[in-house]
């Protein structure tokens, strides 16, 4: 009998804690849904980064979608992609150096590359040998583009690499406004490594596909990227449902 009373004393606080956790999760999901809906109301272009699953095999792809007269349609055929070596990080769980690609809905920012200019209507910045992206959480310019002589960061990425991975790219506005130390930095859409190796957290596609994306995007369309929409627990905000199955899987129209 004493053991039963003790068990009851333990059981009810645990139930209360679980209920509180569920309520907190619901509030977080509602907040995520509100932000996503606001972004999608203004966006007319979106890149979806989804994993295609078959048995034990998974393969990420990027879908380019645009909204015309209130209807979302697919612009190109699905583009094979690679993501972080450790897969997708659940919402709000991305951390610096974890090798995961952050799930969520983010604005697409500045395009960049090695050439003086590229064929894109997005704002563009050339990456020079002294251009860096700071990934030191202790640095005041964490998760920012900086010049070598202007930063005291102990860790950074060169924006002009010795390979072609940053030959063309786009900044994914993850953890940028504000940049919270330790939550992850330098998340880009860039050129895939020639052997198809996974990234450290970015999304990467072929050079050909990235050039198509750069030529298609328009700042007036408020373009966004939605990474791992299946992670969302609110039915993917009804967005995927608003795009018919045929729209996602039909042949590209360009």
LOKE-379667 format. One record per residue: residue number from 1; z, y negated, x of N, C-alpha, C in turn. Coordinates in Angstrom, 1 decimal, always signed. Layout:
N
   pos       nw       nv       nu      caw      cav      cau       cw       cv       cu
   NUM        Z        Y        X        Z        Y        X        Z        Y        X
...
***
This chain:
254
   pos       nw       nv       nu      caw      cav      cau       cw       cv       cu
     1     +0.0     +1.2     +0.8     +0.0     +0.0     +0.0     +0.0     -1.3     +0.9
     2     +0.8     -1.2     +2.0     +0.9     -2.4     +2.9     -0.5     -2.6     +3.5
     3     -1.2     -1.5     +3.8     -2.5     -1.6     +4.5     -3.5     -2.2     +3.5
     4     -3.4     -1.8     +2.2     -4.3     -2.4     +1.2     -4.0     -3.9     +1.0
     5     -2.8     -4.3     +1.0     -2.5     -5.7     +0.9     -3.0     -6.5     +2.1
     6     -2.9     -5.9     +3.3     -3.4     -6.5     +4.5     -4.9     -6.7     +4.4
     7     -5.5     -5.6     +4.0     -7.0     -5.6     +3.9     -7.5     -6.7     +2.9
     8     -6.7     -6.9     +1.8     -7.1     -7.9     +0.8     -6.9     -9.3     +1.4
     9     -5.9     -9.5     +2.2     -5.6    -10.8     +2.9     -6.7    -11.1     +3.8
    10     -7.3    -10.1     +4.5     -8.4    -10.3     +5.4     -9.7    -10.5     +4.6
    11     -9.9     -9.8     +3.6    -11.2     -9.7     +2.9    -11.6    -11.0     +2.2
    12    -10.6    -11.7     +1.5    -11.0    -12.9     +0.8    -11.3    -14.0     +1.7
    13    -10.6    -14.3     +2.8    -11.1    -15.3     +3.7    -12.4    -15.1     +4.3
    14    -12.8    -13.8     +4.6    -14.1    -13.5     +5.1    -15.2    -13.8     +4.1
    15    -14.9    -13.5     +2.8    -15.8    -13.8     +1.7    -16.1    -15.3     +1.6
    16    -14.9    -16.0     +1.7    -15.1    -17.5     +1.6    -15.9    -18.0     +2.7
    17    -15.7    -17.5     +3.9    -16.5    -18.0     +5.1    -17.9    -17.7     +4.9
    18    -18.2    -16.5     +4.4    -19.6    -16.1     +4.2    -20.3    -17.0     +3.2
    19    -19.5    -17.3     +2.1    -20.1    -18.2     +1.1    -20.3    -19.6     +1.6
    20    -19.4    -20.1     +2.4    -19.6    -21.4     +3.1    -20.8    -21.4     +4.0
    21    -21.0    -20.3     +4.7    -22.1    -20.2     +5.6    -23.4    -20.2     +4.9
    22    -23.5    -19.5     +3.7    -24.7    -19.4     +2.9    -25.0    -20.8     +2.3
    23    -23.9    -21.5     +1.9    -24.2    -22.8     +1.3    -24.7    -23.8     +2.4
    24    -24.2    -23.7     +3.6    -24.7    -24.5     +4.7    -26.1    -24.2     +5.0
    25    -26.4    -22.9     +5.0    -27.8    -22.5     +5.3    -28.8    -23.1     +4.2
    26    -28.3    -23.0     +3.0    -29.1    -23.6     +1.9    -29.3    -25.0     +2.0
    27    -28.3    -25.8     +2.4    -28.5    -27.2     +2.6    -29.4    -27.5     +3.7
    28    -29.4    -26.7     +4.8    -30.3    -26.9     +6.0    -31.7    -26.6     +5.5
    29    -31.9    -25.5     +4.7    -33.2    -25.2     +4.3    -33.8    -26.3     +3.4
    30    -32.9    -26.9     +2.5    -33.4    -27.9     +1.6    -33.8    -29.2     +2.4
    31    -33.0    -29.4     +3.5    -33.3    -30.6     +4.4    -34.7    -30.4     +5.1
    32    -34.9    -29.1     +5.6    -36.1    -28.8     +6.2    -37.3    -29.0     +5.3
    33    -37.1    -28.5     +4.0    -38.1    -28.6     +3.0    -38.5    -30.0     +2.7
    34    -37.5    -30.9     +2.6    -37.7    -32.3     +2.3    -38.6    -32.9     +3.4
    35    -38.2    -32.7     +4.7    -38.9    -33.3     +5.8    -40.3    -32.8     +5.8
    36    -40.5    -31.5     +5.6    -41.8    -30.9     +5.7    -42.7    -31.4     +4.5
    37    -42.2    -31.5     +3.3    -43.0    -32.0     +2.2    -43.4    -33.5     +2.5
    38    -42.5    -34.3     +3.1    -42.9    -35.7     +3.3    -44.0    -35.7     +4.3
    39    -44.0    -34.9     +5.4    -45.0    -34.9     +6.4    -46.3    -34.4     +5.8
    40    -46.3    -33.4     +4.9    -47.5    -32.8     +4.4    -48.1    -33.7     +3.3
    41    -47.3    -34.6     +2.7    -47.8    -35.5     +1.7    -48.7    -36.5     +2.3
    42    -48.4    -36.9     +3.6    -49.2    -37.9     +4.3    -50.3    -37.2     +5.2
    43    -50.1    -36.0     +5.5    -51.1    -35.3     +6.4    -52.3    -34.8     +5.7
    44    -53.5    -35.0     +6.3    -54.7    -34.5     +5.8    -55.3    -33.5     +6.7
    45    -54.7    -33.3     +7.9    -55.1    -32.2     +8.8    -53.9    -31.5     +9.3
    46    -54.0    -30.2     +9.4    -52.9    -29.4     +9.9    -53.4    -28.2    +10.7
    47    -52.7    -27.9    +11.8    -52.9    -26.7    +12.5    -51.8    -25.7    +12.2
    48    -52.2    -24.6    +11.7    -51.2    -23.5    +11.4    -51.2    -22.5    +12.6
    49    -50.0    -22.3    +13.2    -49.9    -21.3    +14.2    -49.1    -20.1    +13.6
    50    -49.9    -19.0    +13.4    -49.3    -17.8    +12.7    -49.5    -16.6    +13.5
    51    -48.6    -15.6    +13.4    -48.7    -14.3    +14.0    -49.4    -13.4    +13.0
    52    -50.5    -12.7    +13.4    -51.1    -11.7    +12.6    -50.4    -10.4    +13.0
    53    -49.9     -9.6    +12.0    -49.2     -8.4    +12.3    -49.9     -7.2    +11.7
    54    -49.9     -6.1    +12.5    -50.5     -4.8    +12.0    -49.7     -3.7    +12.8
    55    -48.9     -3.0    +12.0    -48.0     -2.0    +12.5    -47.1     -2.6    +13.6
    56    -47.2     -2.2    +14.9    -46.4     -2.7    +16.0    -47.1     -3.8    +16.8
    57    -48.3     -4.2    +16.3    -49.1     -5.1    +17.1    -49.1     -6.5    +16.4
    58    -48.9     -7.5    +17.2    -48.9     -8.9    +16.8    -49.9     -9.7    +17.6
    59    -50.5    -10.6    +17.0    -51.5    -11.5    +17.7    -51.5    -12.9    +17.0
    60    -51.0    -13.9    +17.8    -51.0    -15.3    +17.2    -52.4    -15.8    +17.1
    61    -52.6    -16.7    +16.0    -53.8    -17.4    +15.8    -53.5    -18.8    +15.4
    62    -54.5    -19.7    +15.6    -54.4    -21.1    +15.1    -55.4    -21.3    +14.1
    63    -55.0    -21.8    +12.9    -55.9    -22.1    +11.8    -56.0    -23.6    +11.7
    64    -57.2    -24.2    +11.6    -57.4    -25.6    +11.4    -57.7    -25.8     +9.9
    65    -56.9    -26.6     +9.3    -57.0    -26.8     +7.8    -57.1    -28.3     +7.6
    66    -57.9    -28.7     +6.6    -57.9    -30.1     +6.2    -57.9    -30.3     +4.7
    67    -57.4    -31.4     +4.2    -57.2    -31.6     +2.8    -58.3    -32.6     +2.3
    68    -59.1    -32.2     +1.4    -60.1    -33.1     +0.8    -59.9    -33.0     -0.8
    69    -59.8    -34.2     -1.4    -59.6    -34.3     -2.8    -58.4    -33.4     -3.3
    70    -57.4    -33.4     -2.4    -56.1    -32.6     -2.8    -56.2    -31.1     -2.6
    71    -57.3    -30.6     -2.0    -57.5    -29.2     -1.8    -57.6    -28.9     -0.3
    72    -56.8    -27.9     +0.2    -56.8    -27.5     +1.6    -57.9    -26.5     +1.8
    73    -58.7    -26.7     +2.8    -59.7    -25.8     +3.2    -59.7    -25.5     +4.7
    74    -60.2    -24.3     +5.1    -60.2    -24.0     +6.5    -61.4    -24.6     +7.2
    75    -61.3    -25.1     +8.3    -62.3    -25.8     +9.0    -63.1    -24.9    +10.0
    76    -62.3    -24.2    +10.8    -62.9    -23.3    +11.8    -62.5    -21.8    +11.5
    77    -63.2    -20.9    +12.1    -62.6    -19.5    +12.2    -61.3    -19.5    +12.9
    78    -60.4    -18.5    +12.6    -59.1    -18.4    +13.3    -59.3    -18.4    +14.8
    79    -58.5    -19.1    +15.5    -58.6    -19.2    +16.9    -57.5    -18.4    +17.6
    80    -57.9    -17.4    +18.4    -56.9    -16.6    +19.1    -56.0    -17.5    +20.0
    81    -54.7    -17.3    +20.0    -53.8    -18.1    +20.7    -52.7    -17.3    +21.5
    82    -52.0    -17.9    +22.4    -50.9    -17.3    +23.0    -49.7    -18.3    +22.8
    83    -48.5    -17.8    +22.7    -47.3    -18.6    +22.6    -46.3    -18.2    +23.7
    84    -45.1    -18.6    +23.5    -44.0    -18.4    +24.5    -43.9    -16.9    +24.8
    85    -43.5    -16.6    +26.1    -43.4    -15.2    +26.5    -42.3    -14.5    +25.7
    86    -41.4    -15.2    +25.1    -40.3    -14.6    +24.3    -40.5    -14.9    +22.8
    87    -41.7    -15.2    +22.4    -42.0    -15.3    +21.0    -41.6    -16.7    +20.4
    88    -41.5    -16.7    +19.1    -41.1    -17.9    +18.4    -39.5    -18.0    +18.4
    89    -39.1    -19.2    +18.6    -37.6    -19.5    +18.4    -37.4    -19.9    +16.9
    90    -36.4    -19.3    +16.2    -36.2    -19.7    +14.8    -35.9    -21.2    +14.8
    91    -36.0    -21.7    +13.6    -35.8    -23.2    +13.3    -34.5    -23.6    +14.0
    92    -34.5    -24.7    +14.8    -33.4    -25.3    +15.4    -32.7    -24.5    +16.5
    93    -33.4    -23.4    +16.9    -32.8    -22.6    +18.0    -33.5    -22.6    +19.3
    94    -34.5    -23.4    +19.4    -35.2    -23.6    +20.7    -34.3    -24.2    +21.7
    95    -34.3    -23.7    +22.9    -33.5    -24.3    +24.0    -34.3    -24.4    +25.3
    96    -33.9    -25.3    +26.1    -34.6    -25.5    +27.4    -34.7    -24.2    +28.2
    97    -35.8    -23.8    +28.7    -36.0    -22.7    +29.6    -35.9    -21.3    +28.9
    98    -35.9    -21.2    +27.6    -35.7    -19.9    +26.9    -37.0    -19.2    +26.8
    99    -38.2    -19.8    +27.1    -39.4    -19.1    +27.0    -39.9    -18.9    +25.6
   100    -39.4    -19.7    +24.6    -39.8    -19.5    +23.2    -40.5    -20.7    +22.7
   101    -41.4    -20.5    +21.7    -42.1    -21.6    +21.1    -41.3    -22.0    +19.8
   102    -41.0    -23.3    +19.7    -40.2    -23.7    +18.6    -41.0    -23.6    +17.2
   103    -40.3    -23.0    +16.2    -40.8    -23.0    +14.9    -40.6    -24.3    +14.2
   104    -41.5    -24.7    +13.3    -41.3    -25.9    +12.6    -42.6    -26.7    +12.4
   105    -42.5    -27.8    +11.8    -43.6    -28.7    +11.5    -43.4    -30.0    +12.3
   106    -44.4    -30.3    +13.1    -44.3    -31.4    +14.0    -45.6    -32.2    +14.0
   107    -45.5    -33.5    +14.3    -46.7    -34.4    +14.4    -47.4    -34.0    +15.7
   108    -48.7    -34.2    +15.7    -49.5    -34.1    +16.9    -49.7    -35.5    +17.5
   109    -49.3    -35.6    +18.8    -49.3    -36.9    +19.5    -50.5    -37.2    +20.4
   110    -50.2    -37.7    +21.5    -51.3    -38.1    +22.5    -52.0    -36.9    +23.1
   111    -53.3    -37.0    +23.1    -54.2    -36.1    +23.8    -54.1    -36.4    +25.3
   112    -54.3    -35.4    +26.2    -54.3    -35.7    +27.6    -55.3    -34.7    +28.3
   113    -55.5    -35.0    +29.6    -56.4    -34.2    +30.3    -56.7    -34.7    +31.7
   114    -57.6    -34.0    +32.4    -57.8    -34.4    +33.8    -58.9    -35.5    +33.9
   115    -59.8    -35.6    +33.0    -60.9    -36.5    +33.0    -60.4    -37.9    +32.5
   116    -61.2    -38.9    +32.8    -60.9    -40.3    +32.4    -60.9    -40.4    +30.9
   117    -61.8    -39.6    +30.3    -61.9    -39.7    +28.8    -62.4    -38.3    +28.3
   118    -62.2    -38.1    +27.0    -62.7    -36.8    +26.4    -63.2    -37.2    +25.0
   119    -64.0    -36.4    +24.4    -64.5    -36.7    +23.0    -63.4    -36.4    +22.0
   120    -62.6    -37.4    +21.7    -61.6    -37.3    +20.7    -61.3    -38.6    +20.2
   121    -60.8    -38.7    +18.9    -60.4    -39.9    +18.3    -58.9    -40.1    +18.5
   122    -58.2    -39.1    +18.9    -56.7    -39.2    +19.2    -56.5    -40.1    +20.4
   123    -55.3    -40.8    +20.4    -55.0    -41.5    +21.6    -55.0    -40.6    +22.8
   124    -55.5    -41.1    +23.9    -55.8    -40.2    +25.1    -55.2    -40.8    +26.4
   125    -54.6    -39.9    +27.2    -54.1    -40.4    +28.5    -54.5    -39.4    +29.6
   126    -55.0    -40.0    +30.7    -55.5    -39.1    +31.8    -54.3    -38.7    +32.6
   127    -54.2    -37.5    +33.0    -53.1    -37.0    +33.9    -53.5    -37.1    +35.3
   128    -52.8    -37.9    +36.1    -53.0    -38.1    +37.5    -52.1    -37.3    +38.3
   129    -52.3    -37.3    +39.6    -51.4    -36.5    +40.5    -50.0    -37.0    +40.5
   130    -49.7    -38.2    +40.2    -48.3    -38.7    +40.2    -47.7    -38.7    +38.8
   131    -48.4    -38.1    +37.8    -47.9    -38.0    +36.4    -47.1    -36.8    +36.2
   132    -45.9    -36.9    +35.6    -45.0    -35.8    +35.4    -44.5    -35.8    +33.9
   133    -44.1    -34.6    +33.5    -43.3    -34.5    +32.2    -41.9    -34.0    +32.6
   134    -40.9    -34.8    +32.3    -39.5    -34.5    +32.7    -38.9    -33.4    +31.9
   135    -38.4    -32.4    +32.5    -37.8    -31.3    +31.7    -36.3    -31.1    +32.2
   136    -35.8    -32.1    +32.9    -34.4    -32.0    +33.4    -33.5    -32.6    +32.3
   137    -32.7    -31.7    +31.6    -31.8    -32.2    +30.5    -30.8    -33.3    +30.9
   138    -30.5    -33.4    +32.2    -29.6    -34.4    +32.7    -30.2    -35.7    +33.0
   139    -31.6    -35.8    +33.0    -32.3    -37.0    +33.3    -32.3    -37.9    +32.1
   140    -32.2    -39.3    +32.3    -32.3    -40.2    +31.1    -33.7    -40.2    +30.5
   141    -34.7    -39.8    +31.2    -36.1    -39.8    +30.7    -36.5    -38.3    +30.3
   142    -35.6    -37.5    +29.9    -35.8    -36.1    +29.5    -36.8    -36.1    +28.4
   143    -37.8    -35.1    +28.5    -38.8    -34.9    +27.6    -39.7    -36.1    +27.4
   144    -40.0    -36.8    +28.5    -40.9    -37.9    +28.5    -41.9    -37.8    +29.6
   145    -43.1    -38.4    +29.4    -44.1    -38.6    +30.5    -43.6    -39.7    +31.4
   146    -43.7    -39.4    +32.7    -43.2    -40.4    +33.7    -44.0    -40.3    +35.0
   147    -43.8    -41.4    +35.8    -44.5    -41.4    +37.1    -43.5    -40.9    +38.1
   148    -44.1    -40.3    +39.1    -43.2    -39.7    +40.2    -42.3    -40.7    +40.8
   149    -42.7    -41.9    +41.1    -41.9    -42.9    +41.7    -40.9    -43.6    +40.8
   150    -41.0    -43.2    +39.4    -40.2    -43.9    +38.5    -39.0    -43.0    +38.0
   151    -39.0    -41.8    +38.3    -38.0    -40.9    +37.7    -37.1    -40.3    +38.8
   152    -35.9    -40.0    +38.5    -35.0    -39.4    +39.4    -34.7    -37.9    +38.9
   153    -35.5    -37.5    +38.0    -35.4    -36.1    +37.5    -35.4    -35.1    +38.6
   154    -34.6    -34.1    +38.5    -34.6    -32.9    +39.4    -35.6    -31.9    +39.1
   155    -36.1    -32.0    +37.9    -37.1    -31.0    +37.4    -38.1    -31.6    +36.5
   156    -39.4    -31.2    +36.7    -40.5    -31.7    +35.9    -41.7    -30.8    +36.0
   157    -42.7    -31.1    +35.1    -44.0    -30.5    +35.2    -45.0    -31.5    +35.6
   158    -45.9    -31.0    +36.4    -47.0    -31.9    +36.8    -48.1    -31.9    +35.7
   159    -48.5    -33.1    +35.3    -49.5    -33.2    +34.3    -50.9    -33.0    +34.8
   160    -51.1    -33.0    +36.1    -52.4    -32.5    +36.7    -52.0    -31.3    +37.6
   161    -52.3    -30.2    +37.0    -51.9    -28.9    +37.6    -53.0    -28.5    +38.6
   162    -52.7    -27.4    +39.3    -53.7    -26.8    +40.2    -54.6    -25.9    +39.5
   163    -54.4    -25.6    +38.2    -55.3    -24.8    +37.4    -55.8    -25.6    +36.2
   164    -56.5    -25.0    +35.3    -57.1    -25.7    +34.1    -56.3    -25.8    +32.9
   165    -55.0    -25.3    +32.9    -54.2    -25.2    +31.7    -54.0    -26.6    +31.0
   166    -53.9    -27.6    +31.9    -53.7    -29.0    +31.3    -55.0    -29.8    +31.4
   167    -56.1    -29.1    +31.6    -57.4    -29.8    +31.7    -57.7    -30.6    +30.4
   168    -57.2    -30.0    +29.2    -57.2    -30.6    +27.9    -55.9    -30.2    +27.3
   169    -55.3    -31.2    +26.5    -54.1    -30.8    +25.8    -53.7    -31.9    +24.8
   170    -52.7    -31.5    +24.0    -52.1    -32.4    +23.0    -50.6    -32.3    +23.0
   171    -50.0    -33.4    +22.9    -48.5    -33.4    +22.9    -48.1    -33.0    +21.5
   172    -47.2    -31.9    +21.4    -46.6    -31.6    +20.1    -45.3    -32.3    +20.1
   173    -45.1    -33.1    +19.1    -43.9    -34.0    +19.0    -42.7    -33.3    +18.7
   174    -42.3    -32.3    +19.5    -41.1    -31.6    +19.3    -40.0    -32.2    +20.2
   175    -38.8    -32.5    +19.6    -37.7    -33.0    +20.3    -38.0    -34.3    +21.0
   176    -38.8    -35.2    +20.4    -39.2    -36.4    +21.1    -38.6    -37.7    +20.6
   177    -38.2    -37.7    +19.3    -37.7    -38.9    +18.7    -36.5    -38.6    +17.8
   178    -35.3    -38.5    +18.4    -35.0    -38.7    +19.8    -35.1    -37.4    +20.6
   179    -35.1    -37.5    +21.9    -35.1    -36.3    +22.8    -33.6    -35.9    +23.0
   180    -33.2    -34.8    +22.5    -31.9    -34.3    +22.6    -31.8    -33.4    +23.8
   181    -30.9    -33.7    +24.8    -30.9    -32.9    +26.0    -30.6    -31.4    +25.7
   182    -31.5    -30.6    +26.4    -31.3    -29.2    +26.3    -32.0    -28.5    +25.2
   183    -32.6    -29.2    +24.2    -33.2    -28.5    +23.1    -34.7    -28.2    +23.3
   184    -35.2    -28.5    +24.5    -36.5    -28.1    +24.9    -37.4    -29.3    +25.1
   185    -38.4    -29.1    +26.0    -39.2    -30.2    +26.4    -40.6    -29.7    +26.7
   186    -41.6    -30.6    +26.9    -42.9    -30.3    +27.3    -43.6    -29.2    +26.5
   187    -43.6    -29.4    +25.1    -44.2    -28.5    +24.2    -45.6    -29.1    +23.9
   188    -46.6    -28.4    +24.4    -48.0    -28.9    +24.2    -48.9    -27.8    +23.5
   189    -50.0    -28.3    +23.1    -51.1    -27.4    +22.8    -52.1    -27.6    +23.9
   190    -52.4    -26.5    +24.7    -53.2    -26.7    +25.9    -54.1    -25.5    +26.1
   191    -54.8    -25.5    +27.2    -55.8    -24.5    +27.5    -55.1    -23.2    +27.9
   192    -55.6    -22.1    +27.4    -55.0    -20.8    +27.7    -55.2    -20.4    +29.1
   193    -54.3    -19.8    +29.7    -54.5    -19.2    +31.1    -55.6    -18.1    +31.0
   194    -56.4    -18.1    +32.1    -57.6    -17.3    +32.0    -57.3    -15.8    +31.7
   195    -56.2    -15.3    +32.1    -55.9    -13.9    +31.9    -55.2    -13.7    +30.5
   196    -55.0    -14.8    +29.8    -54.3    -14.7    +28.5    -52.8    -14.5    +28.6
   197    -52.2    -14.9    +29.7    -50.8    -14.7    +29.8    -50.0    -15.6    +28.9
   198    -48.9    -15.2    +28.4    -48.1    -16.1    +27.5    -47.6    -17.3    +28.2
   199    -47.2    -18.3    +27.4    -46.7    -19.6    +28.0    -45.2    -19.6    +28.2
   200    -44.7    -20.7    +28.6    -43.2    -20.9    +28.7    -42.6    -21.5    +27.4
   201    -43.5    -21.7    +26.4    -43.0    -22.3    +25.1    -44.1    -23.0    +24.4
   202    -45.2    -23.3    +25.1    -46.3    -24.1    +24.4    -47.2    -23.1    +23.6
   203    -48.1    -23.7    +22.9    -49.2    -23.0    +22.2    -50.5    -23.2    +23.0
   204    -51.2    -22.1    +23.3    -52.4    -22.3    +24.1    -53.6    -21.5    +23.5
   205    -54.8    -22.1    +23.5    -56.0    -21.6    +23.0    -57.1    -21.7    +24.1
   206    -58.3    -21.1    +23.8    -59.3    -21.3    +24.8    -59.8    -22.7    +24.9
   207    -60.4    -23.0    +26.1    -60.9    -24.4    +26.3    -61.9    -24.8    +25.2
   208    -62.8    -23.8    +24.9    -63.8    -24.1    +23.8    -63.1    -24.5    +22.5
   209    -62.1    -23.7    +22.1    -61.4    -24.0    +20.8    -60.7    -25.3    +20.9
   210    -60.1    -25.6    +22.0    -59.3    -26.8    +22.1    -60.2    -28.0    +22.1
   211    -61.4    -27.9    +22.6    -62.4    -29.0    +22.5    -62.8    -29.2    +21.1
   212    -62.9    -28.1    +20.3    -63.3    -28.3    +18.9    -62.2    -29.0    +18.2
   213    -60.9    -28.6    +18.5    -59.8    -29.3    +17.8    -59.7    -30.7    +18.2
   214    -59.9    -31.1    +19.4    -59.8    -32.5    +19.8    -60.9    -33.3    +19.2
   215    -62.1    -32.7    +19.0    -63.2    -33.5    +18.4    -63.0    -33.6    +16.9
   216    -62.2    -32.7    +16.3    -62.0    -32.8    +14.8    -60.9    -33.7    +14.4
   217    -59.8    -33.7    +15.2    -58.6    -34.5    +14.8    -58.9    -36.0    +14.7
   218    -58.2    -36.6    +13.7    -58.3    -38.0    +13.5    -56.9    -38.6    +13.2
   219    -56.5    -39.7    +13.9    -55.2    -40.2    +13.7    -55.0    -40.7    +12.3
   220    -56.0    -41.1    +11.6    -55.9    -41.6    +10.2    -55.5    -40.4     +9.3
   221    -55.7    -39.2     +9.7    -55.4    -38.0     +8.9    -53.9    -37.6     +9.1
   222    -53.2    -38.3    +10.0    -51.8    -38.0    +10.3    -51.6    -36.5    +10.6
   223    -52.3    -36.0    +11.6    -52.4    -34.5    +11.9    -51.0    -34.0    +12.3
   224    -50.7    -32.8    +11.8    -49.5    -32.1    +12.2    -49.8    -30.7    +12.6
   225    -48.8    -30.1    +13.2    -48.9    -28.6    +13.6    -47.7    -27.9    +13.0
   226    -48.0    -26.8    +12.3    -47.0    -26.0    +11.7    -46.9    -24.7    +12.4
   227    -45.8    -24.6    +13.2    -45.7    -23.4    +14.0    -44.8    -22.4    +13.3
   228    -45.3    -21.1    +13.2    -44.6    -20.0    +12.6    -44.1    -20.4    +11.2
   229    -45.0    -20.7    +10.3    -44.6    -21.1     +8.9    -43.8    -20.0     +8.2
   230    -44.0    -18.7     +8.6    -43.3    -17.6     +8.0    -41.8    -17.7     +8.2
   231    -41.4    -18.5     +9.2    -39.9    -18.6     +9.5    -39.2    -19.3     +8.3
   232    -39.9    -20.2     +7.6    -39.3    -20.9     +6.6    -38.8    -20.0     +5.4
   233    -37.6    -20.2     +4.9    -37.0    -19.4     +3.9    -37.2    -19.9     +2.5
   234    -38.0    -21.0     +2.4    -38.2    -21.6     +1.0    -39.6    -21.3     +0.5
   235    -40.1    -20.1     +0.8    -41.4    -19.8     +0.3    -42.5    -20.6     +1.0
   236    -42.3    -20.9     +2.3    -43.2    -21.7     +3.1    -43.6    -23.0     +2.4
   237    -42.6    -23.5     +1.7    -42.7    -24.8     +1.0    -43.9    -24.9     +0.1
   238    -44.3    -23.7     -0.4    -45.4    -23.6     -1.4    -46.7    -24.0     -0.7
   239    -46.7    -24.3     +0.6    -47.9    -24.8     +1.2    -49.0    -23.7     +1.4
   240    -48.5    -22.6     +1.9    -49.4    -21.4     +2.1    -49.9    -20.9     +0.7
   241    -49.0    -21.0     -0.3    -49.5    -20.6     -1.6    -50.5    -21.5     -2.2
   242    -50.5    -22.8     -1.8    -51.5    -23.7     -2.3    -52.8    -23.5     -1.7
   243    -52.8    -22.8     -0.5    -54.1    -22.5     +0.1    -54.4    -21.0     -0.3
   244    -55.4    -20.8     -1.0    -55.7    -19.5     -1.4    -56.0    -18.5     -0.3
   245    -55.8    -17.3     -0.5    -56.0    -16.2     +0.5    -57.5    -16.4     +1.1
   246    -58.4    -16.7     +0.2    -59.8    -16.8     +0.6    -60.0    -18.0     +1.5
   247    -59.2    -19.1     +1.2    -59.4    -20.3     +2.1    -58.9    -20.0     +3.5
   248    -57.9    -19.2     +3.7    -57.4    -18.8     +5.0    -58.3    -17.8     +5.7
   249    -59.0    -16.9     +5.0    -59.7    -15.8     +5.6    -61.2    -15.9     +5.4
   250    -61.7    -16.9     +4.7    -63.1    -17.1     +4.6    -63.7    -17.5     +5.9
   251    -65.0    -17.4     +6.0    -65.7    -17.8     +7.2    -65.6    -19.3     +7.4
   252    -65.5    -19.8     +8.6    -65.4    -21.2     +8.9    -66.6    -22.0     +8.3
   253    -66.4    -23.2     +8.0    -67.5    -24.0     +7.4    -68.1    -25.0     +8.4
   254    -67.7    -24.8     +9.6    -68.2    -25.7    +10.6    -68.6    -24.9    +11.9
***
